[in-house]
Amino acid sequence: MRNKYEIVLQYIKDLSLEISNAKSFLYSREHITKYVLGINITTDTLKNDMVEVITKLTHKDPNDKIKNSYFEISYSTVIKINDKNVKKTDLEKLLLCDLQKEVYPKIEKIFINLMKDAGFPELKLDKKVDFDQLYQQRLN
């Protein structure tokens, strides 16, 4: 499907790292392995057959009863659709699956480096994201 689109530009749209105080930081370092990674993908149609795809990653404490550390990145990828006759279902798969498999490794690397530089050197996102599986779940 790569020939059906081309990446025009990529950039970090928003980046947030929130650690309210030293107590929260210490708690977060101790419990970071229990934090949950969330992924949300949104799109915005632009002119000239272009689409902006925002891939948003969040890493946060699922209990979130108190203000602990919170990490978020919104990464924008603008693509130009080369295939003028692409079906809506194919376009959906292209944006939510195919494109994500191409850009996600870069987004994940930026995100992990940010968290390591923020004081979480032991962090690893062990679970690989299967965009094909997520896409199929969305259809069912």
Residue pairs with C-beta under 8 A, 6 or more apart in sequence:
1 90
1 93
1 94
1 98
2 98
2 102
3 82
3 83
4 81
4 82
4 83
4 86
4 90
4 94
5 79
5 80
5 81
5 82
5 83
5 94
5 99
6 79
6 80
6 82
7 77
7 78
7 79
7 102
7 103
8 50
8 78
8 79
8 80
9 76
9 77
9 78
10 75
10 76
10 77
10 78
10 103
10 106
11 75
11 76
12 73
12 74
12 75
12 76
12 110
13 54
13 74
13 75
13 76
14 72
14 73
14 74
15 72
15 73
15 74
15 114
16 70
16 71
16 72
16 73
17 69
17 70
17 71
17 72
17 114
17 115
17 118
18 67
18 69
18 70
18 71
19 25
19 28
19 69
19 118
19 119
20 67
20 68
20 69
24 66
24 67
24 68
24 69
25 69
25 119
27 66
27 68
28 35
28 61
28 68
28 69
28 120
29 119
29 120
29 122
31 61
31 68
32 69
32 120
32 122
32 123
34 61
34 62
35 59
35 60
35 61
35 62
36 59
36 60
36 61
36 62
37 57
37 58
37 59
37 125
37 127
38 56
38 57
38 58
38 59
38 60
39 55
39 56
39 57
39 129
39 134
40 55
40 56
40 58
41 53
41 54
41 55
41 56
41 95
41 96
41 100
42 53
42 54
42 56
43 51
43 52
43 53
43 54
43 95
44 51
44 52
44 54
45 51
46 52
46 78
48 80
49 80
49 81
49 82
49 84
50 78
50 79
50 80
50 81
51 78
51 79
51 81
51 95
52 76
52 77
52 78
53 76
53 77
53 78
53 79
53 95
53 99
54 74
54 75
54 76
55 74
55 75
55 77
55 100
55 103
55 104
55 107
56 72
56 73
56 74
56 75
57 71
57 72
57 73
57 75
57 107
57 108
57 111
58 70
58 71
58 72
59 70
59 71
59 72
59 111
59 115
59 125
60 68
60 69
60 70
60 71
61 68
61 69
61 70
71 111
71 114
71 115
71 118
73 107
73 110
73 111
73 114
75 103
75 107
75 110
77 99
77 103
79 95
79 99
81 91
86 94
93 135
96 131
96 134
96 135
96 138
97 131
97 132
97 134
97 135
98 131
100 129
100 131
101 131
104 129
104 131
108 125
111 125
112 123
112 124
112 125
115 123
116 123
